[in-house]
Amino acid sequence: MAIPDFQKITLSAVKSVQSTLVSERDALANLAAQYSENIDCQVELVNALRLFYETHLRGGKIVACGVGKSYKIATKTVATLKSLSISTDILHPTEALHGDLGLITERDCLFFFTASGNTPELLALLPHIPASVPIVLLSCNRESKLSKSNVVKSLLQIDLPDHLKETTVHGVPAPTVSTTLQLVMADSVVLALAEMIENDHIKRKKKFSMKHPGGSIGSDLSHLNDNLLRRESPSTSASSGSCSSLLSLDQLRECIQRSSVEGGASNETISLDSDSESSSVHSSDVVLSVQIKNTSQNAIKKYDIETLRTWTEVEFLKNIALYDYIICQDGTVVSACKSSDLRTSYKSKISQDGASWESFEPMLKEFHIIEL
């Protein structure tokens, strides 16, 4: 058997990749145009969003259902819904007919995923769905059995021109272009639904941070995660070695390495106040240092100590409202404090009888030495 010319088959493979990418791009452009120009599709989209929104309001869940590759898209959609704090579950139609129908309640809504719209397992499931449970269908075939079924309350149609179908692009009907369109459409609907439920993007982001504390995403949003903030000690130091289990692996490794190096050494006494004898003593705060390094620069504000000492109450309140961290530069010593800790200290002082703002000086004891 002759060995094929590697250069030729590689060149052919590269052209195939390029062709696939162009086809996927064109299919997405066609989908965007469809929902921008087709009034009927827009009406169906509004209807689907209404059904999902009403399901959420009545305490029900969105139950995604599909077979094969569509099941995997449905599973990913459920994962996205969960991360956005929207009640949801996944249901395989075959397992549903063997007892898993029990997870469906009358408050729920079904979300069917099927490119063909003729999936036998989904059709077999229809007679067993309570009449009060609406079905939203995501399909690439408006002439399918499911698309024409009177039990389907909304059709999220994906138009896929013949020249962009898998058989035309690849020569085989392996789900690729169709699954890409299903995924993008489902993501778009889910994000729109989340915005309907909570239109304040800051609150959505904060809630998302609490549902996604792990990985790089969780690390980037850790300053918004109330659960993580509550786990931290108000004055965590390197010698204590207490690092949140939700920090990334790299952050945790850095904490451990610094703790082992510094743990046996005596902590250096550093004064932030003008009167060194009455100053609070803080060792280098490793966890705080790591958090600041992983926080967007837009959420951090740095001042020299003399500027901080001249702050008025209005300047203080403005800064702790605008930034997550305040950094203080005192010569070669750099310290920092979370704005949330400064707010807590401020409330505590103001709540005392007869207490009033005098200067920023008392707040300096809340700052911890950091390494940047």
Buried (B, 14 or more C-beta within 10 A) or exposed (E): EEEEEEEEEEEEEEEEEEEBEEBBEBBBEBBEEBBEEBEEBEEBBEBBBBBBBEBBEEEBBBBBBBBBBBBBBBBBBBEBBBBBBBBBBBBBBEEBEEEBBEBBEEBBBBBBBBBBBBBEBBBEBBEEBEEEBBBBBBBBBBEBBBBEBEBBBBBBBBBBEEEBBBEEBBEEEEBBBBBBBBBBBBBBBBEBBBBEBBEEEEEBEBBBBBEBBEEEBBBBBBBBBEEBBEEBEEBBBBBBBBBBEBBBEEBBEBBEEBBEEBEEEEBEEBBBBEEEEEBBEBBBBBBBBBBBEBBEEEBBBBBEBEEBBEBEBEBBBEBBEEBBBBBBBBEEBBBBBBBBBBBEBBEEBEEEEEEEBEBBBEBBBBBBBBBE
